[in-house]
Amino acid sequence: MARMLQMSHPYSDISELAQAGNSFGVVRIPTEQDVPFTPRVRAIVDTAEFQRLRHVTQLALASHVYPGATHTRFEHALGVYHNALRYLWQLGRDARFAEIVSRHDAEVLIVAALLHDIGHWPFCHPIEDMQLPQMPPHEVFAREFLKPDGELTQVLESQWNVSADEVLDVLVAKSTSPSSRLRRSILSGPVDIDKMDYLSRDSQHCGVPYGRHFDRNRLINSLIVNAAGDGLAITSKGRTAAEMMVFARYVMFTEVYWHHAVRSATTMFARSFLELMPNLDLNSLFRMSESELIRCLCSAARGTDVASLTDGLFGPRRRLHKRLAEYSIYYQEPLYRALRQLTATQLAACSLKLTGMLAAVVGRELSSMAVLIDAPPQHREIEFRVDVWFRSSREYRHLRDVSPVVDAMAKTQFDDCVKKVRIFVSPEIRDLIPPGFSVDHLVMDLLQP
């Protein structure tokens, strides 16, 4: 690869691309990835802002179900950066891409790939998914670590000749030039460098095969620019690999990210945070390591009903709430639709009302945290919409139009297929509920105006 770059590639003088394929000057990450580690990449990685990602796990509460899922945002960021180099090597061979994305633009993309999660705080996604007005998206919070006088910003300027604003523009859209839109689609789009890494990496660490069963090399080698010149497309040779990636993502959400026990832990954390938030210094909290944030929450919860949740998650014994009911587009769809449109605050209020109803069923007073309702966040996952270029007919066509697999999955929203509404109750309450009891009629009453 390095020799080919030196001969003909438009970005051949970018040191990270020129070094790709060499066995020296690399950092190794799972699984057997040799990631080019030039002095200026090292300068970014060695900053305090980047090093904090060593203390933020990628999947947070999934480790309660999958013990190996303790990998960090630090490792993931290096994998995304590595993918950026692979994408640039492939796309640089497309004359249209090279015309749109300058050498400097390519370097900004490399930096943005390394820093795409720089604004992440511990348990970021469970907190973000509640969409509370006090919570900035982590991409926006990245600005806190890219301040003019910060170490990271100074490294970008002195080592890369890249400004913090240029990086932030890739992370949080401001400009609308074709180059900006094209680079954003590489970082966050249907076949982006982020998904390409986390599907495989999360699968590896969770000990499941689902996210690794698509042909990454074939898909990357099929990348081209779309007809409008502002996003990615694939050639027909990558169609099967794209289908496999769609299905890999579907199964990872079903079996890992939205596994019922993972969601129980996630819902327990989210409700704890919602209850404790008024007494927390959020600006300080978001700069903490994961262990520091856990200690802070447990301390704040001490002596309150919330302690039953934080102790169940972070105490000496794992005690997750148990699934009492589950609603989807396939079962009790009206209840599913009604609950998934509620805000986090509304869900908490419904949980309290349902707690009172269940207290009458079991004949005893219940803790205010005994019942939790989990519903998908209001925002939707990025849909897998990508164009396929057919050389024989010289036309672009939507993948859905040429793939029965993707078409079948696209007929129902991705989120509606994999993200269910669930009602969880504390273990001791689950044991008191009479056999055969259905909570559905209580939920129906709960939702009456």
Summary of the structure (lengths in Angstrom):
residues: 449
radius of gyration: 23.5
end to end distance: 64.3
largest distance: 78.7
contacts: 1471
relative contact order: 0.10
helix: 57%
strand: 9%
